[in-house]
Amino acid sequence: MPDGSVKYVRVVVHALRDESGSIEFVGAVTDITEPRTAEEALRRSEQRLQKVIDAIPTMAWTALPDGSIDFVSR
């Protein structure tokens, strides 16, 4: 962008032939900047949490309601 910011977009395009046989393109461009930015922030947060969990000097774990373990720290 002119201000240096980045926009993420998803583009979907289909090539179609019109009645005369010419090809025309029909499509849509969707701004996905907000969900993409949120995904990146979530990923960074998960990485920070994983570092904290790995640094504690004891075992950390979580279990599901049925008692099966779904996470164990290193």
N, C-alpha and C positions, 0 to 999 in steps of 0.2 A: 504494500500500500504506500501511497505517497508519504505518510508519516512514519514509515519504517515498520509498522505493525505487519503481522502475517495473518492472512485469512485462509482457512482450510475450506475447500469446497468439494462436493461430490457432483460429478457430471455423469449424466446418463443420456446417450444419444443413439438414435436409430436412423439408419439410412432407408428411405422409402423411394420407390419409383412413382412418379405421378403419371397421369394419363398419357402424356406425350413420351414417356420413357425416360425423362430426365430424373436424376437423383436429387432428392432434397433431404435435408437433415432436420429431424425433429428431436428436441431434447429439453432437458431441464438442468439447471444449476442450482444446487442447494448449499447454503452457507452452513457448514458443520463446525465452525470455529468454537462455539460454546461447548458442545459435548466433547469435542476433541481436547480442549483445554481442561475440562473437568476430568477426563480420563487420565491425562498426563499428571494432574495434581494428585489423583487417587493413587496412581502407580508410585509416585514419589513418596507419598505418605505410607504406603504399604512397605516400601523399601526401608524407610526410616524405622518403622515399627519392627521389622524383621531384624535390623541391626541392634535395636534395644533388647529384643527378646534373646538374641544370640549372645549378648554381652552379660546377661544376668548369670550369677554363679550358681544357679539351681535349675532343676528341670521345670519347664512350664508346659502345660498341656491343656487341651480342651476336650470335652466329650459331648456327644449328642444325647438327647433325652433317653435313648434306649441304653445308654452306658457305654456305647462303642466310642473309642478314642478317635478323634478326627484330626488332631494336631499334637505333635510332640516337638519340643525345641531340640536343638542339636546337643 
